[in-house]
């Protein structure tokens, strides 16, 4: 599975570029946060499918159905390009989404893998570069990052960290409990992969605890280069925009419309933390079962 864009190339338009960003919940807002300064002359539509999360506990067929319906909704709202800011949907449904839409689609796995390659020493068959991937259980079970990294000549060790997402959503991004949990996860992972040189954040919640990860690595005396897949995805999206939309109309500043399928108040509260600015208006949308 690759994350190459669809073959259909949209025509250059004089209207402002509209970028759709999709996640099963809130984590994709870290991708949007990284996109806003990189592509300021755009309108953004963000959809959090909060009524049907967590995706990770569902079958591949169900995840694909949910993700395709969400992607189609964003296309119907005018998205010219779609960013799948969800690791589970990228890992298990990217090809389904690409086949369902006539616009460019990009996920989060390949940009993260390529960023890890760019940060690595030149890998060789005799001396491959080792990358530790922290992710949710569903993403680890898909082995999407292992496949992507191996294809680039990198060795991967994936570590499922199921406690980190609820800790982030609880707001405990700078809390001793989070530090303790990170120390356990990282110590276990590095014991099985001591040659690791790079740490890839394979969940879009994890950029919020990057300072805690740095502290933990320092405490166990194992510094690593940290790759934020959300930031890598934003850079890859900016390159995609340059390729497909060379002359979009300009606007004074980026604008954003937010949609959620449930829990508007929670989306506003948590979303503001993830986005780094107030999320004041969220539209409720029903995408069915």
Backbone as CSV, one residue per row, in Angstrom:
resi,resn,N_x,N_y,N_z,CA_x,CA_y,CA_z,C_x,C_y,C_z
1,UNK,0.839,-1.195,0.000,0.000,0.000,0.000,0.873,1.243,0.000
2,UNK,0.545,2.183,-0.845,1.289,3.433,-0.898,0.369,4.589,-0.592
3,UNK,0.964,5.749,-0.398,0.176,6.938,-0.156,0.336,7.915,-1.289
4,UNK,0.550,7.404,-2.492,0.615,8.279,-3.651,-0.755,8.867,-3.904
5,UNK,-0.800,10.014,-4.546,-2.066,10.686,-4.780,-2.783,10.078,-5.967
6,UNK,-4.070,10.417,-6.081,-4.842,9.914,-7.208,-4.279,10.440,-8.517
7,UNK,-4.556,9.712,-9.591,-4.079,10.121,-10.899,-4.813,11.343,-11.418
8,UNK,-6.085,11.504,-11.013,-6.856,12.643,-11.492,-6.282,13.929,-10.929
9,UNK,-5.930,14.859,-11.792,-5.381,16.133,-11.349,-6.428,17.229,-11.524
10,UNK,-6.827,17.875,-10.418,-7.835,18.917,-10.529,-7.305,20.121,-11.295
11,UNK,-8.167,20.814,-12.019,-7.712,21.977,-12.771,-7.349,23.132,-11.853
12,UNK,-6.460,23.955,-12.333,-6.137,25.170,-11.598,-7.376,26.042,-11.512
13,UNK,-7.641,26.604,-10.359,-8.849,27.374,-10.149,-8.514,28.737,-9.569
14,UNK,-9.419,29.676,-9.753,-9.206,31.015,-9.212,-9.837,31.167,-7.838
15,UNK,-10.575,30.165,-7.379,-11.156,30.250,-6.036,-10.105,29.826,-5.010
16,UNK,-10.246,30.276,-3.774,-9.281,29.857,-2.750,-9.260,28.338,-2.615
17,UNK,-8.094,27.803,-2.399,-7.948,26.373,-2.225,-8.654,25.934,-0.950
18,UNK,-9.393,24.827,-1.036,-10.072,24.264,0.133,-9.455,22.905,0.438
19,UNK,-8.936,22.772,1.654,-8.269,21.547,2.083,-9.119,20.871,3.151
20,UNK,-9.508,19.635,2.884,-10.231,18.851,3.868,-9.263,18.078,4.745
21,UNK,-9.533,18.045,6.039,-8.699,17.303,6.993,-9.628,16.407,7.799
22,UNK,-9.319,15.124,7.809,-10.204,14.156,8.452,-9.482,13.334,9.510
23,UNK,-10.161,13.134,10.645,-9.672,12.238,11.681,-10.883,11.622,12.372
24,UNK,-10.647,10.522,13.066,-11.732,9.921,13.829,-12.081,10.756,15.057
25,UNK,-11.213,11.684,15.421,-11.472,12.490,16.611,-10.710,13.788,16.604
26,UNK,-9.825,13.957,17.600,-9.182,15.242,17.850,-7.724,15.301,17.397
27,UNK,-7.052,14.151,17.346,-5.619,14.151,17.084,-5.237,14.809,15.781
28,UNK,-6.102,14.697,14.763,-5.803,15.306,13.475,-5.674,16.815,13.528
29,UNK,-6.141,17.401,14.617,-5.985,18.852,14.764,-4.519,19.250,14.883
30,UNK,-3.637,18.330,15.306,-2.212,18.657,15.312,-1.678,18.751,13.890
31,UNK,-2.269,17.989,12.967,-1.907,18.130,11.554,-2.403,19.471,11.035
32,UNK,-3.647,19.820,11.353,-4.182,21.118,10.946,-3.348,22.253,11.534
33,UNK,-2.950,22.106,12.773,-2.110,23.120,13.430,-0.824,23.348,12.661
34,UNK,-0.232,22.263,12.146,1.006,22.377,11.369,0.746,22.902,9.966
35,UNK,-0.448,22.645,9.429,-0.771,23.096,8.076,-0.991,24.608,7.995
36,UNK,-1.609,25.191,8.992,-2.041,26.593,8.913,-0.914,27.558,8.561
37,UNK,0.264,27.484,9.207,1.333,28.416,8.821,2.015,28.053,7.512
38,UNK,1.971,26.769,7.127,2.637,26.349,5.891,1.817,26.693,4.655
39,UNK,0.500,26.596,4.758,-0.390,26.893,3.633,-1.430,27.897,4.126
40,UNK,-1.042,29.170,4.253,-1.955,30.153,4.849,-3.046,30.626,3.905
41,UNK,-2.834,30.481,2.594,-3.822,30.999,1.637,-4.836,29.927,1.272
42,UNK,-5.490,29.381,2.286,-6.433,28.289,2.033,-7.567,28.334,3.039
43,UNK,-8.666,27.718,2.632,-9.764,27.471,3.555,-9.699,25.999,3.949
44,UNK,-9.875,25.719,5.231,-9.781,24.359,5.740,-11.147,23.891,6.240
45,UNK,-11.433,22.627,5.977,-12.620,21.987,6.535,-12.133,20.791,7.338
46,UNK,-12.406,20.797,8.629,-11.960,19.697,9.501,-13.166,18.903,9.959
47,UNK,-13.071,17.583,9.829,-14.120,16.688,10.313,-13.543,15.707,11.322
48,UNK,-14.113,15.712,12.515,-13.791,14.711,13.517,-14.979,13.770,13.665
49,UNK,-14.768,12.512,13.338,-15.863,11.534,13.373,-16.020,10.992,14.793
50,UNK,-16.346,11.886,15.705,-16.339,11.575,17.130,-17.448,10.615,17.544
51,UNK,-18.506,10.493,16.751,-19.591,9.573,17.097,-19.180,8.120,16.925
52,UNK,-18.170,7.880,16.071,-17.833,6.496,15.729,-16.433,6.098,16.182
53,UNK,-15.769,6.966,16.966,-14.465,6.580,17.484,-14.653,5.645,18.687
54,UNK,-13.646,4.855,19.047,-12.341,4.751,18.384,-12.396,3.833,17.178
55,UNK,-11.717,4.217,16.119,-11.658,3.372,14.930,-10.862,2.092,15.193
56,UNK,-9.896,2.173,16.087,-8.981,1.066,16.277,-9.629,-0.223,16.730
57,UNK,-10.806,-0.145,17.333,-11.478,-1.350,17.810,-12.393,-1.970,16.761
58,UNK,-12.466,-1.351,15.574,-13.362,-1.819,14.521,-12.615,-2.691,13.511
59,UNK,-13.385,-3.417,12.693,-12.791,-4.218,11.620,-12.306,-3.312,10.500
60,UNK,-11.435,-3.837,9.636,-10.945,-3.062,8.508,-12.084,-2.616,7.617
61,UNK,-13.064,-3.483,7.411,-14.200,-3.136,6.539,-15.024,-1.991,7.125
62,UNK,-15.223,-2.030,8.435,-15.986,-0.962,9.080,-15.213,0.347,9.055
63,UNK,-13.920,0.281,9.336,-13.099,1.488,9.291,-13.125,2.101,7.896
64,UNK,-13.004,1.263,6.873,-13.039,1.765,5.496,-14.377,2.425,5.198
65,UNK,-15.471,1.822,5.644,-16.794,2.406,5.392,-16.935,3.768,6.077
66,UNK,-16.509,3.841,7.353,-16.577,5.107,8.068,-15.696,6.165,7.395
67,UNK,-14.477,5.777,7.063,-13.522,6.741,6.511,-13.969,7.241,5.143
68,UNK,-14.483,6.353,4.308,-14.936,6.767,2.974,-16.134,7.698,3.086
69,UNK,-17.061,7.423,3.991,-18.220,8.311,4.136,-17.784,9.685,4.631
70,UNK,-16.809,9.729,5.528,-16.294,11.014,6.018,-15.566,11.765,4.911
71,UNK,-14.771,11.032,4.126,-14.042,11.660,3.018,-15.005,12.219,1.981
72,UNK,-16.045,11.469,1.664,-17.034,11.948,0.696,-17.742,13.192,1.201
73,UNK,-18.016,13.244,2.497,-18.640,14.437,3.070,-17.758,15.661,2.851
74,UNK,-16.478,15.538,3.123,-15.575,16.675,2.948,-15.477,17.080,1.484
75,UNK,-15.473,16.106,0.592,-15.468,16.429,-0.837,-16.741,17.178,-1.219
76,UNK,-17.878,16.742,-0.696,-19.147,17.422,-0.980,-19.163,18.842,-0.437
77,UNK,-18.399,19.092,0.627,-18.321,20.446,1.183,-17.356,21.334,0.407
78,UNK,-16.705,20.769,-0.625,-15.857,21.581,-1.491,-14.370,21.348,-1.377
79,UNK,-13.958,20.290,-0.676,-12.522,20.038,-0.538,-11.890,19.754,-1.891
80,UNK,-10.796,20.447,-2.178,-10.019,20.221,-3.404,-8.918,19.184,-3.179
81,UNK,-8.573,18.969,-1.929,-7.497,18.053,-1.552,-7.861,17.528,-0.172
82,UNK,-7.534,16.266,0.098,-7.920,15.661,1.372,-6.701,15.132,2.104
83,UNK,-6.600,15.484,3.381,-5.547,14.980,4.256,-6.189,14.020,5.252
84,UNK,-5.778,12.750,5.206,-6.253,11.777,6.177,-5.333,11.868,7.385
85,UNK,-5.746,12.655,8.367,-4.908,12.942,9.537,-5.172,11.935,10.645
86,UNK,-5.360,10.694,10.259,-5.694,9.612,11.184,-4.835,8.415,10.814
87,UNK,-4.024,7.954,11.753,-3.133,6.843,11.451,-3.893,5.560,11.157
88,UNK,-4.962,5.298,11.901,-5.724,4.068,11.672,-6.382,4.083,10.305
89,UNK,-7.014,5.195,9.944,-7.666,5.291,8.633,-6.635,5.240,7.510
90,UNK,-5.477,5.861,7.720,-4.420,5.797,6.707,-3.940,4.365,6.532
91,UNK,-3.705,3.689,7.650,-3.151,2.344,7.593,-4.111,1.337,6.971
92,UNK,-5.419,1.505,7.215,-6.381,0.477,6.845,-7.356,0.870,5.737
93,UNK,-7.411,2.161,5.376,-8.443,2.565,4.421,-7.985,3.572,3.389
94,UNK,-6.688,3.862,3.319,-6.233,4.907,2.397,-6.592,4.588,0.953
95,UNK,-6.338,3.359,0.514,-6.619,3.012,-0.878,-8.112,3.101,-1.180
96,UNK,-8.953,2.714,-0.220,-10.403,2.831,-0.417,-10.799,4.290,-0.620
97,UNK,-10.205,5.183,0.172,-10.528,6.608,0.067,-10.038,7.173,-1.261
98,UNK,-8.822,6.806,-1.645,-8.282,7.296,-2.916,-9.143,6.853,-4.091
99,UNK,-9.639,5.627,-4.050,-10.471,5.126,-5.137,-11.846,5.774,-5.148
100,UNK,-12.296,6.267,-3.991,-13.644,6.831,-3.887,-13.707,8.296,-4.283
101,UNK,-12.563,8.992,-4.290,-12.567,10.440,-4.520,-11.763,10.808,-5.760
102,UNK,-12.206,11.834,-6.493,-11.481,12.291,-7.688,-10.497,13.422,-7.403
103,UNK,-10.044,13.536,-6.156,-9.132,14.609,-5.768,-7.885,13.986,-5.131
104,UNK,-6.794,14.745,-5.035,-5.596,14.213,-4.353,-5.880,13.886,-2.892
105,UNK,-5.348,12.774,-2.437,-5.523,12.319,-1.055,-4.151,11.949,-0.501
106,UNK,-3.861,12.403,0.707,-2.590,12.081,1.346,-2.861,11.614,2.766
107,UNK,-2.098,10.620,3.215,-2.209,10.124,4.577,-1.008,10.524,5.407
108,UNK,-0.916,9.946,6.614,0.137,10.363,7.543,1.309,9.393,7.633
109,UNK,1.166,8.178,7.097,2.210,7.179,7.295,3.428,7.440,6.421
110,UNK,3.227,7.567,5.110,4.366,7.767,4.208,5.150,9.043,4.519
111,UNK,4.503,10.184,4.778,5.297,11.375,5.131,6.158,11.159,6.368
112,UNK,5.614,10.465,7.389,6.411,10.187,8.576,7.594,9.303,8.273
113,UNK,7.382,8.272,7.440,8.466,7.365,7.075,9.552,8.097,6.298
114,UNK,9.163,8.950,5.362,10.150,9.684,4.572,10.904,10.695,5.438
115,UNK,10.232,11.282,6.417,10.925,12.188,7.331,11.953,11.430,8.171
116,UNK,11.615,10.202,8.561,12.577,9.378,9.295,13.788,9.049,8.428
117,UNK,13.542,8.785,7.149,14.652,8.520,6.233,15.543,9.750,6.098
118,UNK,14.921,10.917,5.966,15.702,12.154,5.812,16.562,12.434,7.043
119,UNK,16.089,11.988,8.209,16.830,12.237,9.447,17.858,11.168,9.747
120,UNK,17.873,10.100,8.940,18.730,8.966,9.252,20.105,9.111,8.617
121,UNK,21.047,8.353,9.163,22.304,8.155,8.460,22.004,7.304,7.234
122,UNK,22.822,7.361,6.246,22.564,6.627,5.013,22.482,5.121,5.307
123,UNK,21.275,4.528,5.194,21.181,3.110,5.524,21.798,2.234,4.438
124,UNK,22.356,1.136,4.858,22.884,0.141,3.930,22.359,-1.219,4.364
125,UNK,22.380,-2.225,3.479,21.913,-3.557,3.889,22.659,-4.100,5.102
126,UNK,23.937,-3.746,5.232,24.723,-4.244,6.353,24.553,-3.404,7.619
127,UNK,24.097,-2.160,7.432,23.946,-1.268,8.581,22.676,-0.438,8.423
128,UNK,21.515,-1.058,8.562,20.267,-0.314,8.412,20.046,0.652,9.571
129,UNK,19.351,1.700,9.290,18.998,2.679,10.315,17.759,2.171,11.052
130,UNK,17.772,2.241,12.376,16.686,1.693,13.186,15.759,2.812,13.665
131,UNK,14.467,2.598,13.479,13.450,3.586,13.848,12.466,2.943,14.817
132,UNK,12.251,3.588,15.950,11.230,3.165,16.901,9.959,3.959,16.616
133,UNK,8.847,3.258,16.427,7.561,3.894,16.166,6.667,3.734,17.390
134,UNK,6.261,4.834,17.986,5.255,4.807,19.043,3.901,5.057,18.404
135,UNK,2.919,4.206,18.680,1.620,4.330,18.028,0.557,3.652,18.866
136,UNK,-0.684,3.745,18.404,-1.771,3.042,19.059,-1.697,1.561,18.700
137,UNK,-2.431,0.751,19.435,-2.422,-0.691,19.180,-2.910,-1.008,17.770
138,UNK,-3.944,-0.303,17.307,-4.489,-0.587,15.979,-3.476,-0.281,14.882
139,UNK,-2.763,0.826,15.027,-1.752,1.177,14.025,-0.607,0.171,14.048
140,UNK,-0.187,-0.235,15.232,0.880,-1.223,15.326,0.445,-2.547,14.706
141,UNK,-0.768,-2.969,14.977,-1.265,-4.238,14.435,-1.336,-4.224,12.915
142,UNK,-1.527,-3.042,12.326,-1.565,-2.945,10.860,-0.183,-3.087,10.233
143,UNK,0.860,-2.791,11.011,2.258,-2.803,10.544,2.474,-1.849,9.362
144,UNK,1.646,-0.828,9.264,1.774,0.117,8.156,3.119,0.838,8.193
145,UNK,3.558,1.235,9.389,4.838,1.938,9.481,6.004,1.004,9.195
146,UNK,5.916,-0.230,9.658,6.982,-1.191,9.357,7.128,-1.379,7.852
147,UNK,6.005,-1.550,7.152,6.054,-1.735,5.708,6.649,-0.498,5.024
148,UNK,6.205,0.696,5.455,6.682,1.927,4.826,8.162,2.151,5.093
149,UNK,8.590,1.899,6.310,9.999,2.108,6.665,10.897,1.068,6.009
150,UNK,10.464,-0.192,6.010,11.255,-1.244,5.365,11.440,-0.966,3.888
151,UNK,10.402,-0.418,3.232,10.492,-0.104,1.805,11.545,0.959,1.527
152,UNK,11.885,1.751,2.549,12.902,2.796,2.407,14.267,2.340,2.910
153,UNK,14.393,1.073,3.255,15.664,0.549,3.735,15.911,0.763,5.204
154,UNK,14.863,1.069,5.970,14.986,1.309,7.403,14.398,0.138,8.183
155,UNK,14.986,-0.148,9.330,14.458,-1.168,10.224,13.481,-0.509,11.193
156,UNK,12.367,-1.189,11.479,11.343,-0.608,12.337,11.084,-1.478,13.551
157,UNK,10.883,-0.833,14.685,10.382,-1.485,15.885,9.156,-0.699,16.319
158,UNK,8.001,-1.336,16.338,6.761,-0.651,16.683,6.371,-0.968,18.125
159,UNK,5.962,0.058,18.838,5.558,-0.094,20.235,4.157,0.469,20.432
160,UNK,3.224,-0.393,20.803,1.863,0.062,21.107,1.841,0.750,22.467
161,UNK,1.214,1.920,22.516,1.180,2.724,23.743,-0.270,3.113,24.051
162,UNK,-1.102,2.169,24.449,-2.540,2.443,24.575,-2.916,3.465,25.638
163,UNK,-2.054,3.721,26.606,-2.403,4.664,27.669,-2.177,6.120,27.289
164,UNK,-1.415,6.368,26.232,-1.030,7.755,25.947,-2.176,8.609,25.437
165,UNK,-3.030,8.065,24.567,-4.141,8.868,24.040,-5.065,9.341,25.160
166,UNK,-5.538,8.459,26.063,-6.391,8.982,27.141,-5.687,9.974,28.052
167,UNK,-4.383,9.812,28.267,-3.658,10.781,29.087,-3.621,12.147,28.413
168,UNK,-3.390,12.158,27.100,-3.378,13.423,26.367,-4.758,14.059,26.404
169,UNK,-5.804,13.260,26.179,-7.154,13.816,26.155,-7.607,14.261,27.547
170,UNK,-6.997,13.699,28.585,-7.274,14.153,29.943,-6.586,15.489,30.226
171,UNK,-5.671,15.879,29.325,-4.934,17.120,29.519,-3.658,16.949,30.314
172,UNK,-3.247,15.701,30.551,-2.060,15.433,31.360,-0.812,15.382,30.494
173,UNK,-0.599,16.433,29.719,0.553,16.462,28.824,1.842,16.806,29.562
174,UNK,1.721,17.383,30.734,2.892,17.746,31.541,2.636,17.292,32.968
175,UNK,2.566,15.974,33.134,2.130,15.396,34.405,3.064,14.238,34.773
176,UNK,3.365,14.063,36.045,4.261,12.967,36.440,3.769,11.585,36.017
177,UNK,2.458,11.380,36.001,1.930,10.076,35.586,2.288,9.804,34.124
178,UNK,2.155,10.818,33.277,2.502,10.661,31.857,3.988,10.373,31.706
179,UNK,4.813,11.058,32.479,6.252,10.793,32.442,6.551,9.348,32.847
180,UNK,5.859,8.872,33.879,6.084,7.499,34.332,5.667,6.489,33.270
181,UNK,4.519,6.726,32.636,4.041,5.814,31.597,5.006,5.813,30.411
182,UNK,5.456,6.989,30.014,6.412,7.077,28.910,7.709,6.340,29.244
183,UNK,8.164,6.462,30.473,9.409,5.792,30.860,9.264,4.279,30.730
184,UNK,8.110,3.748,31.121,7.876,2.304,31.003,7.863,1.893,29.537
185,UNK,7.091,2.610,28.712,6.996,2.260,27.292,8.356,2.356,26.600
186,UNK,9.053,3.459,26.827,10.316,3.667,26.121,11.400,2.708,26.605
187,UNK,11.433,2.432,27.891,12.426,1.488,28.415,12.195,0.099,27.830
188,UNK,10.925,-0.328,27.774,10.614,-1.634,27.192,10.995,-1.676,25.717
189,UNK,10.623,-0.640,24.982,10.882,-0.628,23.539,12.371,-0.609,23.247
190,UNK,13.131,0.213,23.967,14.553,0.344,23.687,15.344,-0.873,24.171
191,UNK,14.790,-1.610,25.132,15.446,-2.845,25.556,15.421,-3.886,24.445
192,UNK,14.350,-3.869,23.648,14.243,-4.825,22.546,14.841,-4.279,21.251
193,UNK,15.117,-2.980,21.219,15.710,-2.366,20.023,16.766,-1.355,20.439
194,UNK,17.866,-1.816,21.036,18.867,-0.885,21.590,19.598,-0.064,20.540
195,UNK,19.575,-0.502,19.273,20.285,0.241,18.228,19.455,1.385,17.652
196,UNK,18.298,1.631,18.220,17.411,2.671,17.699,18.085,4.036,17.692
197,UNK,17.926,4.739,16.571,18.497,6.076,16.438,17.438,7.163,16.285
198,UNK,16.238,6.767,15.837,15.186,7.738,15.538,13.875,7.264,16.153
199,UNK,13.117,8.216,16.692,11.804,7.928,17.270,10.744,8.612,16.420
200,UNK,9.828,7.830,15.874,8.760,8.360,15.029,7.462,8.359,15.810
201,UNK,6.837,9.520,15.936,5.560,9.634,16.633,4.454,9.214,15.672
202,UNK,3.972,7.984,15.833,3.011,7.423,14.899,1.571,7.610,15.317
203,UNK,1.287,8.622,16.091,-0.078,8.982,16.482,-0.144,10.490,16.566
204,UNK,-1.208,11.075,16.034,-1.283,12.535,15.973,-1.600,13.170,17.326
205,UNK,-1.858,12.362,18.358,-1.953,12.904,19.713,-0.565,13.211,20.290
206,UNK,0.423,12.472,19.845,1.708,12.472,20.540,2.521,13.769,20.430
207,UNK,2.324,14.611,19.400,3.070,15.876,19.428,2.825,16.707,20.684
208,UNK,1.670,16.532,21.317,1.387,17.299,22.526,2.242,16.862,23.707
209,UNK,2.801,15.654,23.638,3.667,15.195,24.734,5.120,15.073,24.278
210,UNK,5.475,15.720,23.178,6.863,15.647,22.726,7.837,16.174,23.776
211,UNK,7.540,17.291,24.476,8.470,17.722,25.537,8.643,16.652,26.613
212,UNK,7.565,15.955,26.956,7.665,14.897,27.964,8.500,13.737,27.437
213,UNK,8.396,13.450,26.158,9.204,12.385,25.561,10.678,12.752,25.614
214,UNK,10.988,14.009,25.284,12.382,14.464,25.376,12.904,14.306,26.811
215,UNK,12.091,14.706,27.800,12.512,14.584,29.203,12.773,13.127,29.573
216,UNK,11.879,12.270,29.128,12.007,10.854,29.473,13.249,10.244,28.838
217,UNK,13.504,10.555,27.581,14.702,10.037,26.916,15.966,10.525,27.614
218,UNK,15.943,11.775,28.067,17.103,12.299,28.796,17.276,11.573,30.124
219,UNK,16.164,11.234,30.774,16.237,10.585,32.087,16.780,9.169,31.999
220,UNK,16.592,8.516,30.842,17.122,7.154,30.680,18.404,7.160,29.841
221,UNK,18.910,8.365,29.585,20.187,8.544,28.881,20.191,7.847,27.522
222,UNK,19.125,8.083,26.764,19.055,7.493,25.425,18.458,8.533,24.466
223,UNK,19.215,9.565,24.116,18.684,10.599,23.213,18.396,10.026,21.836
224,UNK,17.293,10.488,21.247,16.891,10.060,19.911,16.430,11.266,19.112
225,UNK,16.575,11.179,17.808,15.966,12.180,16.929,14.479,11.880,16.845
226,UNK,13.639,12.872,17.159,12.196,12.665,17.180,11.571,13.205,15.904
227,UNK,10.766,12.371,15.257,10.055,12.750,14.042,8.571,12.885,14.360
228,UNK,8.036,14.052,14.116,6.613,14.328,14.314,5.898,14.054,12.993
229,UNK,5.099,12.984,12.924,4.438,12.641,11.669,3.395,13.683,11.272
230,UNK,2.851,14.418,12.245,1.898,15.476,11.913,2.592,16.598,11.143
231,UNK,3.750,17.026,11.638,4.507,18.073,10.944,4.999,17.582,9.588
232,UNK,5.428,16.314,9.522,5.884,15.754,8.247,4.751,15.709,7.234
233,UNK,3.551,15.382,7.691,2.390,15.346,6.797,2.058,16.739,6.289
234,UNK,2.180,17.739,7.145,1.911,19.111,6.711,2.901,19.531,5.627
235,UNK,4.179,19.175,5.788,5.175,19.529,4.771,4.891,18.804,3.458
236,UNK,4.510,17.535,3.548,4.189,16.778,2.333,2.948,17.341,1.654
237,UNK,2.007,17.811,2.438,0.798,18.421,1.868,1.138,19.723,1.160
238,UNK,2.019,20.517,1.743,2.436,21.758,1.099,3.088,21.480,-0.246
239,UNK,3.900,20.429,-0.333,4.524,20.052,-1.606,3.468,19.597,-2.606
240,UNK,2.456,18.907,-2.121,1.374,18.439,-2.989,0.564,19.610,-3.534
241,UNK,0.342,20.603,-2.707,-0.382,21.798,-3.146,0.398,22.506,-4.247
242,UNK,1.705,22.644,-4.064,2.532,23.286,-5.089,2.453,22.528,-6.411
243,UNK,2.404,21.203,-6.324,2.347,20.382,-7.528,1.003,20.477,-8.239
244,UNK,-0.080,20.427,-7.502,-1.410,20.325,-8.106,-2.146,21.659,-8.223
245,UNK,-1.789,22.628,-7.398,-2.511,23.905,-7.389,-1.504,25.053,-7.426
246,UNK,-0.859,25.257,-8.565,0.235,26.235,-8.623,-0.230,27.683,-8.502
247,UNK,-1.494,27.970,-8.840,-1.952,29.368,-8.841,-3.300,29.527,-8.148
248,UNK,-3.410,29.131,-6.883,-4.688,29.324,-6.203,-4.917,30.794,-5.881
249,UNK,-6.164,31.170,-5.747,-6.471,32.534,-5.328,-5.947,32.751,-3.915
250,UNK,-5.519,33.942,-3.614,-4.974,34.231,-2.294,-6.039,34.854,-1.411
251,UNK,-5.921,34.571,-0.123,-6.785,35.205,0.867,-5.887,35.760,1.963
252,UNK,-6.451,36.656,2.784,-5.643,37.359,3.774,-5.101,36.430,4.858
253,UNK,-5.892,35.445,5.253,-5.473,34.531,6.307,-6.284,33.247,6.174
254,UNK,-5.765,32.153,6.704,-6.503,30.892,6.584,-7.805,30.932,7.376
255,UNK,-8.821,30.281,6.857,-10.095,30.157,7.551,-10.405,28.670,7.727
256,UNK,-11.179,28.355,8.751,-11.458,26.949,9.056,-12.914,26.770,9.450
257,UNK,-13.536,25.731,8.918,-14.855,25.285,9.329,-14.704,23.922,9.988
258,UNK,-15.280,23.772,11.166,-15.156,22.532,11.920,-16.474,21.763,11.915
259,UNK,-16.361,20.449,11.736,-17.508,19.548,11.843,-17.148,18.420,12.796
260,UNK,-18.132,17.956,13.536,-17.977,16.768,14.377,-19.276,15.981,14.308
261,UNK,-19.165,14.678,14.489,-20.361,13.837,14.420,-20.970,13.593,15.792
262,UNK,-20.351,14.107,16.855,-20.893,13.981,18.206,-20.077,14.863,19.139
263,UNK,-20.621,15.124,20.318,-19.878,15.754,21.430,-19.276,17.099,21.047
264,UNK,-20.139,18.039,20.660,-19.673,19.361,20.239,-18.889,20.066,21.346
265,UNK,-19.423,20.025,22.573,-18.761,20.726,23.674,-17.383,20.139,23.948
266,UNK,-17.296,18.809,23.923,-16.004,18.162,24.147,-15.038,18.505,23.023
267,UNK,-15.539,18.558,21.794,-14.686,18.904,20.665,-14.128,20.312,20.850
268,UNK,-14.953,21.243,21.276,-14.475,22.609,21.480,-13.408,22.653,22.567
269,UNK,-13.646,21.922,23.654,-12.711,21.958,24.788,-11.383,21.288,24.434
270,UNK,-11.441,20.050,23.977,-10.203,19.346,23.643,-9.560,19.896,22.379
271,UNK,-10.401,20.259,21.414,-9.876,20.760,20.151,-9.013,21.995,20.322
272,UNK,-9.377,22.840,21.255,-8.591,24.051,21.493,-7.187,23.699,21.970
273,UNK,-7.069,22.641,22.787,-5.749,22.206,23.253,-4.921,21.651,22.102
274,UNK,-5.549,20.850,21.247,-4.817,20.226,20.142,-4.421,21.253,19.087
275,UNK,-5.325,22.195,18.803,-5.066,23.169,17.749,-4.172,24.312,18.222
276,UNK,-4.138,24.541,19.520,-3.327,25.629,20.044,-3.986,26.984,19.918
277,UNK,-5.280,26.990,19.638,-6.060,28.226,19.570,-7.521,27.859,19.789
278,UNK,-8.351,28.828,20.161,-9.739,28.495,20.490,-10.502,27.915,19.298
279,UNK,-11.254,26.857,19.566,-12.201,26.312,18.600,-13.585,26.721,19.111
280,UNK,-14.128,27.770,18.545,-15.328,28.382,19.115,-16.623,27.901,18.483
281,UNK,-16.567,27.459,17.239,-17.795,27.042,16.555,-17.585,25.711,15.845
282,UNK,-18.390,24.728,16.231,-18.299,23.391,15.637,-19.691,23.007,15.162
283,UNK,-19.759,22.538,13.927,-21.028,22.140,13.342,-21.247,20.641,13.539
284,UNK,-22.441,20.264,13.992,-22.781,18.857,14.166,-23.300,18.289,12.859
285,UNK,-22.775,17.128,12.469,-23.197,16.490,11.222,-23.454,15.012,11.503
286,UNK,-24.495,14.466,10.896,-24.847,13.062,11.057,-24.461,12.305,9.788
287,UNK,-23.480,11.413,9.915,-23.043,10.628,8.761,-23.618,9.220,8.762
288,UNK,-24.535,8.936,9.680,-25.141,7.617,9.741,-24.277,6.624,10.471
289,UNK,-24.680,5.339,10.403,-23.977,4.300,11.150,-22.821,3.714,10.379
